[in-house]
Amino acid sequence: MIKKRKTLRLIRVIGIFLLSLAFLLIGSKTGMAISVKPVLPKNQHNPEATYYDIRMTPGQTQDLKLELINTSDKEQQVSLQINNATTNESGDIDYSDRSKIVARDKSLEIALKDIATTESELVIPANKTIVATVRLKMPEHQFDGMVLGGIKVVSSEKITEEKDANTKKNQAKKTYIVAVKLTETDTPVEAELNLLELISLSEANRNSLKATIQNERSMNLEDIEYVAKVYEKGSDKILQQSRLTGHRMAPNSSFTFIIDGEKQGFQAGNYKIQLTAKSYATNQEWKWDKELEITKNENKKTATSNINSEKKHIMLYTIIFIITFVILLLLLLILLISRKRKEKRYEEILYQKKKKRDRNSKKAQQNSKSKINKKARARKKKKRPASSEQIQEQGKQSK
């Protein structure tokens, strides 16, 4: 019986732990308390756009309004950032802050961060809406093309990652990004792509080639296909081919095209690389033919890099395993201590109950013995024979 109770208590503790974990996970997926709504101005160039697409003039100043809505019962703190648009590793236009990852492109003359300012932090009272202001000051000289960037609003709340066209959220903090596009003229600007660099490198334990392609014009480019063909020098046989489709490029930004080698990577030797980039949106196409030599020393460096990378991965996995093991050990220790204390309390209660029963039983036995003794004395008294004096007295009474 006691074993069954212990098992039930253990199951109950584990159940409570799992339920608590489930509630935490469910809580992390609940709706956001903060929402963001851009207030589109009268000079909105595309009225159907849900982001800022504004027609400006040289030297113009303007305030962009952004509604920050707090639907919760607690005040919320948010931070605001102005970011330039870049092209990320996935081949998409990115409005987040990537200044620590990629340097500003040399072709970028006018950036959103150069002409836009806003408050760095704001507090939104509970169940209230406030309006944030982004101040624009255009340069004095006219430009063709576009200035592209985003307003990033970061809340202190936490949420799982979700993404849509103009909104990005991550697990660390709830984040909204509203795109900002500024133009002054309708003069068409064609994108122009350049191959800035083609080098060999080692990534993920594989020897690869890295091509850096730049869009030097202030115009975004849509629906791009990249194709890379690698030949051994002097051969027409394709050694390796890579293709990427459906990519985009932000104005005045660069994209890194990784050309994977075989499992062992590209070996030492001379190679010819044919690169093609084509935009199906504008029907533009660019081609580059390059030659590249990979030396044995580079191969050795790559092999050493692979070994070091593997060691780092093993070390990382070891650390993660140790931390996980320690956490599980602590949880098990806490569970065992809690279980031991409960068992001790339960045994103490049982002991006290038994002690009480023993006292009551002893008292009952004593009471029972006392009653038996009284009855015995009474019976003995009745059976005792009469003395001679009592007999004489009884004879006198009868006469």
C-alpha positions as CSV (number, residue, x, y, z in Angstrom):
1,M,0.0,0.0,0.0
2,I,2.8,2.4,0.9
3,K,4.7,1.5,-2.3
4,K,1.6,2.4,-4.3
5,R,1.2,5.7,-2.6
6,K,4.9,6.5,-3.2
7,T,4.5,5.7,-6.9
8,L,1.3,7.8,-7.1
9,R,3.1,10.7,-5.5
10,L,6.1,10.4,-7.9
11,I,3.7,10.3,-10.9
12,R,1.9,13.4,-9.5
13,V,5.1,15.3,-9.2
14,I,6.2,14.4,-12.7
15,G,2.7,15.3,-14.0
16,I,2.8,18.7,-12.3
17,F,6.3,19.4,-13.8
18,L,5.1,18.4,-17.3
19,L,2.0,20.5,-17.0
20,S,4.0,23.5,-15.9
21,L,6.3,23.1,-18.9
22,A,3.3,22.8,-21.2
23,F,1.8,26.0,-19.8
24,L,5.1,27.8,-20.3
25,L,5.2,26.6,-24.0
26,I,1.5,27.6,-24.5
27,G,2.1,30.9,-22.9
28,S,5.0,31.7,-25.3
29,K,2.6,31.3,-28.2
30,T,-0.1,33.6,-27.0
31,G,-0.9,36.8,-28.9
32,M,1.2,39.9,-28.8
33,A,0.3,42.7,-26.4
34,I,2.0,45.2,-28.7
35,S,0.9,45.9,-32.3
36,V,2.3,48.4,-34.8
37,K,0.4,50.4,-37.4
38,P,2.0,52.8,-39.8
39,V,0.0,56.0,-40.4
40,L,0.4,56.5,-44.1
41,P,0.8,60.2,-45.1
42,K,-0.8,62.1,-47.9
43,N,2.3,61.8,-50.1
44,Q,2.1,58.0,-50.0
45,H,3.1,57.1,-53.6
46,N,1.5,53.6,-53.6
47,P,-1.8,53.8,-51.6
48,E,-2.2,50.0,-51.7
49,A,1.1,49.4,-49.9
50,T,0.9,48.6,-46.2
51,Y,4.4,50.1,-45.6
52,Y,5.7,53.6,-46.2
53,D,6.2,54.3,-50.0
54,I,6.6,58.0,-50.0
55,R,7.3,60.5,-52.8
56,M,9.7,63.2,-51.4
57,T,11.5,66.3,-52.8
58,P,15.1,67.5,-52.4
59,G,15.6,69.2,-49.0
60,Q,12.1,68.2,-47.7
61,T,11.5,67.5,-44.0
62,Q,8.7,65.2,-42.9
63,D,7.5,63.3,-39.8
64,L,6.4,59.8,-40.3
65,K,3.8,58.6,-37.7
66,L,3.7,55.1,-36.3
67,E,1.0,53.9,-33.9
68,L,2.1,51.7,-31.1
69,I,-0.9,49.9,-29.5
70,N,-0.7,48.2,-26.1
71,T,-3.6,45.8,-25.5
72,S,-2.3,44.4,-22.3
73,D,-3.0,45.4,-18.7
74,K,0.7,46.3,-18.1
75,E,2.8,49.1,-19.5
76,Q,5.2,48.0,-22.2
77,Q,8.6,49.3,-23.1
78,V,9.8,49.3,-26.7
79,S,13.0,50.3,-28.5
80,L,13.1,51.8,-32.0
81,Q,15.8,51.5,-34.6
82,I,16.3,52.9,-38.1
83,N,18.0,50.3,-40.4
84,N,19.2,50.2,-44.0
85,A,18.0,47.5,-46.4
86,T,20.5,44.8,-47.2
87,T,20.6,41.4,-48.9
88,N,20.9,38.5,-46.5
89,E,22.5,35.0,-46.9
90,S,19.1,33.6,-47.9
91,G,18.9,35.9,-50.9
92,D,16.1,38.1,-49.5
93,I,15.8,41.8,-48.7
94,D,16.5,42.3,-45.0
95,Y,15.3,45.3,-43.0
96,S,17.0,44.3,-39.7
97,D,20.2,45.7,-38.3
98,R,23.1,43.8,-40.0
99,S,25.7,46.5,-39.6
100,K,27.8,44.2,-37.4
101,I,27.6,41.4,-40.0
102,V,28.2,43.3,-43.3
103,A,29.9,46.6,-43.9
104,R,28.1,49.4,-45.7
105,D,28.3,49.0,-49.4
106,K,30.6,51.4,-51.1
107,S,28.0,52.2,-53.7
108,L,25.4,53.4,-51.1
109,E,25.4,57.2,-51.2
110,I,22.2,58.0,-49.4
111,A,21.1,55.6,-46.7
112,L,17.9,55.7,-44.6
113,K,20.0,55.9,-41.4
114,D,21.6,59.1,-42.8
115,I,18.3,61.0,-43.2
116,A,16.0,59.5,-40.5
117,T,16.0,59.8,-36.7
118,T,13.6,58.7,-34.0
119,E,13.4,58.1,-30.2
120,S,15.4,55.2,-29.1
121,E,13.0,54.0,-26.3
122,L,9.3,54.5,-25.5
123,V,7.0,53.4,-22.8
124,I,3.4,52.5,-23.8
125,P,0.9,52.7,-20.9
126,A,-1.5,49.7,-20.3
127,N,-4.4,49.6,-22.8
128,K,-3.2,52.7,-24.5
129,T,-2.0,53.8,-28.0
130,I,0.9,56.2,-28.5
131,V,2.3,57.7,-31.7
132,A,6.1,57.4,-32.4
133,T,7.6,59.9,-34.8
134,V,10.3,59.3,-37.4
135,R,11.8,62.6,-38.6
136,L,13.1,62.7,-42.3
137,K,15.5,65.3,-43.7
138,M,16.1,64.7,-47.4
139,P,19.5,65.8,-49.0
140,E,19.5,69.0,-51.0
141,H,20.4,67.4,-54.3
142,Q,17.9,65.3,-56.3
143,F,18.5,61.6,-56.8
144,D,16.9,58.9,-58.9
145,G,16.0,55.5,-57.7
146,M,15.1,54.8,-54.1
147,V,16.2,54.9,-50.5
148,L,15.2,51.6,-48.9
149,G,15.2,50.7,-45.2
150,G,13.0,49.8,-42.2
151,I,11.8,51.0,-38.8
152,K,12.4,48.2,-36.3
153,V,10.2,48.1,-33.1
154,V,11.4,45.7,-30.4
155,S,9.2,44.9,-27.4
156,S,10.5,43.4,-24.1
157,E,7.9,40.6,-24.6
158,K,9.0,37.1,-25.8
159,I,7.4,35.0,-28.5
160,T,8.2,32.1,-30.8
161,E,9.4,33.0,-34.3
162,E,6.9,34.0,-36.9
163,K,7.4,35.9,-40.2
164,D,5.4,37.6,-42.9
165,A,6.1,40.2,-45.6
166,N,6.8,43.2,-43.4
167,T,6.8,41.8,-39.9
168,K,9.5,39.7,-38.2
169,K,9.4,38.1,-34.7
170,N,11.9,35.9,-32.9
171,Q,12.1,33.9,-29.8
172,A,14.1,36.4,-27.8
173,K,11.9,39.5,-28.2
174,K,8.9,40.4,-30.1
175,T,9.9,42.5,-33.1
176,Y,8.0,44.4,-35.8
177,I,9.8,45.9,-38.9
178,V,8.0,48.4,-41.1
179,A,9.6,48.9,-44.5
180,V,10.3,52.5,-45.7
181,K,10.8,53.3,-49.4
182,L,11.6,56.9,-50.4
183,T,11.7,58.2,-54.0
184,E,11.9,61.6,-55.7
185,T,11.5,60.9,-59.4
186,D,10.0,58.4,-61.8
187,T,13.2,58.2,-63.8
188,P,13.8,54.5,-64.4
189,V,17.0,53.0,-62.9
190,E,18.3,49.6,-64.0
191,A,20.1,47.4,-61.5
192,E,23.7,46.7,-62.4
193,L,25.4,43.6,-60.9
194,N,29.2,43.2,-60.4
195,L,31.3,40.2,-59.4
196,L,33.4,41.7,-56.6
197,E,35.2,38.6,-55.4
198,L,35.7,34.9,-56.1
199,I,37.7,33.0,-53.5
200,S,38.0,29.5,-52.1
201,L,37.0,28.8,-48.5
202,S,36.0,26.1,-46.1
203,E,32.6,26.0,-44.5
204,A,30.8,23.1,-42.7
205,N,33.8,20.9,-43.2
206,R,33.6,21.3,-47.0
207,N,35.9,23.1,-49.4
208,S,33.8,25.6,-51.4
209,L,34.0,28.7,-53.6
210,K,32.5,32.0,-52.5
211,A,31.4,34.6,-55.1
212,T,30.4,38.1,-53.9
213,I,27.9,39.8,-56.2
214,Q,27.1,43.4,-55.8
215,N,24.0,45.5,-56.9
216,E,25.6,48.9,-57.3
217,R,22.4,50.8,-58.3
218,S,19.7,52.4,-56.0
219,M,17.1,50.0,-57.3
220,N,16.0,46.6,-55.9
221,L,16.1,43.5,-58.1
222,E,13.5,40.7,-58.0
223,D,13.2,37.0,-59.1
224,I,16.9,36.4,-59.6
225,E,18.5,33.1,-60.7
226,Y,22.1,32.4,-60.0
227,V,24.0,29.6,-61.9
228,A,27.6,28.5,-61.3
229,K,29.5,26.0,-63.4
230,V,32.9,24.8,-62.4
231,Y,35.4,23.2,-64.8
232,E,38.9,21.9,-64.5
233,K,41.1,24.3,-66.6
234,G,41.3,23.1,-70.1
235,S,38.3,20.8,-69.8
236,D,34.8,21.2,-71.1
237,K,33.4,18.7,-68.6
238,I,31.3,20.3,-65.8
239,L,33.0,19.3,-62.5
240,Q,30.4,21.0,-60.3
241,Q,27.2,23.0,-60.9
242,S,25.1,25.1,-58.4
243,R,21.8,26.9,-59.0
244,L,19.8,29.3,-56.9
245,T,16.3,30.6,-57.9
246,G,13.7,33.1,-56.6
247,H,16.3,35.4,-55.0
248,R,16.0,39.2,-54.5
249,M,18.6,42.0,-54.0
250,A,18.3,45.3,-52.1
251,P,19.6,48.5,-53.6
252,N,23.4,49.1,-53.2
253,S,24.0,45.8,-51.5
254,S,25.9,42.5,-52.0
255,F,25.0,38.8,-51.9
256,T,27.4,35.9,-51.2
257,F,26.9,32.9,-53.5
258,I,28.4,29.7,-52.1
259,I,29.4,27.1,-54.6
260,D,29.7,23.8,-52.8
261,G,32.4,21.3,-53.8
262,E,32.3,17.5,-53.6
263,K,32.3,15.8,-50.2
264,Q,36.1,16.3,-50.0
265,G,35.9,19.8,-51.4
266,F,37.8,21.2,-54.4
267,Q,41.2,19.7,-54.6
268,A,44.4,21.6,-55.5
269,G,44.5,22.6,-59.1
270,N,43.4,25.2,-61.7
271,Y,39.7,25.8,-62.2
272,K,37.5,27.8,-64.6
273,I,34.2,29.2,-63.2
274,Q,31.3,30.4,-65.2
275,L,28.8,32.5,-63.2
276,T,25.4,33.8,-64.5
277,A,22.8,36.0,-62.8
278,K,19.5,36.6,-64.4
279,S,16.5,38.7,-63.2
280,Y,13.3,37.3,-64.7
281,A,11.5,40.5,-63.4
282,T,13.6,42.9,-65.5
283,N,14.9,40.3,-68.1
284,Q,18.4,41.4,-67.4
285,E,21.3,38.9,-67.4
286,W,25.0,39.1,-66.3
287,K,27.8,36.6,-67.0
288,W,31.3,36.3,-65.6
289,D,34.1,33.9,-66.5
290,K,36.9,33.6,-63.9
291,E,39.9,31.3,-63.4
292,L,41.0,30.3,-59.9
293,E,44.0,28.3,-58.6
294,I,43.8,26.3,-55.4
295,T,47.2,25.4,-54.1
296,K,48.3,22.5,-51.9
297,N,49.0,24.9,-49.1
298,E,45.4,26.2,-49.3
299,N,44.2,22.6,-49.2
300,K,46.3,22.0,-46.0
301,K,44.9,25.2,-44.5
302,T,41.4,24.0,-45.4
303,A,42.0,20.5,-43.9
304,T,43.4,22.2,-40.7
305,S,40.4,24.5,-40.7
306,N,38.1,21.4,-41.1
307,I,39.8,19.7,-38.1
308,N,39.6,22.8,-36.0
309,S,36.0,23.3,-36.9
310,E,35.3,19.6,-36.0
311,K,37.0,20.1,-32.7
312,K,35.0,23.2,-32.0
313,H,31.8,21.3,-32.8
314,I,32.8,18.4,-30.5
315,M,33.7,20.8,-27.7
316,L,30.4,22.6,-28.2
317,Y,28.4,19.4,-28.1
318,T,30.4,18.2,-25.1
319,I,29.6,21.5,-23.2
320,I,25.9,21.2,-24.2
321,F,25.8,17.6,-23.0
322,I,27.5,18.4,-19.7
323,I,25.1,21.4,-19.0
324,T,22.1,19.2,-19.9
325,F,23.3,16.4,-17.7
326,V,23.9,18.7,-14.7
327,I,20.5,20.3,-15.1
328,L,18.8,16.8,-15.3
329,L,20.9,15.7,-12.3
330,L,19.8,18.7,-10.3
331,L,16.2,18.2,-11.2
332,L,16.5,14.5,-10.2
333,L,18.2,15.5,-6.9
334,I,15.5,18.0,-6.1
335,L,12.8,15.4,-6.9
336,L,14.5,12.8,-4.7
337,I,14.9,15.2,-1.8
338,S,11.3,16.3,-2.1
339,R,10.2,12.6,-2.2
340,K,12.4,11.8,0.8
341,R,10.9,14.6,2.8
342,K,7.4,13.6,2.0
343,E,8.1,10.0,2.9
344,K,9.6,11.1,6.2
345,R,6.5,13.3,7.0
346,Y,4.3,10.4,6.0
347,E,6.1,7.9,8.2
348,E,6.0,10.4,11.1
349,I,2.2,10.7,10.7
350,L,1.9,6.9,10.6
351,Y,4.1,6.6,13.7
352,Q,2.0,9.2,15.6
353,K,-1.2,7.5,14.6
354,K,0.1,4.1,15.7
355,K,1.3,5.6,19.0
356,K,-2.1,7.1,19.6
357,R,-3.8,3.8,18.8
358,D,-1.5,2.0,21.2
359,R,-2.3,4.5,24.0
360,N,-6.0,4.1,23.4
361,S,-5.7,0.3,23.3
362,K,-3.8,0.3,26.6
363,K,-6.3,2.5,28.2
364,A,-9.2,0.4,27.0
365,Q,-7.5,-2.7,28.3
366,Q,-6.9,-1.1,31.7
367,N,-10.6,0.0,31.8
368,S,-11.7,-3.5,30.9
369,K,-9.5,-5.1,33.6
370,S,-10.9,-2.7,36.2
371,K,-14.5,-3.6,35.3
372,I,-13.7,-7.3,35.5
373,N,-12.1,-6.9,38.9
374,K,-15.1,-5.0,40.3
375,K,-17.5,-7.7,39.1
376,A,-15.3,-10.4,40.6
377,R,-15.2,-8.7,44.0
378,A,-19.0,-8.3,43.9
379,R,-19.5,-12.0,43.1
380,K,-17.1,-13.0,45.8
381,K,-18.9,-10.9,48.4
382,K,-22.3,-12.6,47.6
383,K,-20.8,-16.1,47.9
384,R,-19.1,-15.5,51.3
385,P,-20.7,-17.8,54.2
386,A,-22.4,-16.1,57.2
387,S,-20.6,-15.8,60.5
388,S,-21.8,-17.4,63.9
389,E,-22.9,-14.1,65.2
390,Q,-25.0,-13.4,62.1
391,I,-26.6,-16.9,62.5
392,Q,-27.4,-16.2,66.2
393,E,-28.9,-12.9,65.3
394,Q,-31.0,-14.4,62.6
395,G,-32.3,-17.1,65.1
396,K,-33.3,-14.4,67.6
397,Q,-35.2,-12.5,64.9
398,S,-37.1,-15.7,63.9
399,K,-38.2,-16.4,67.6
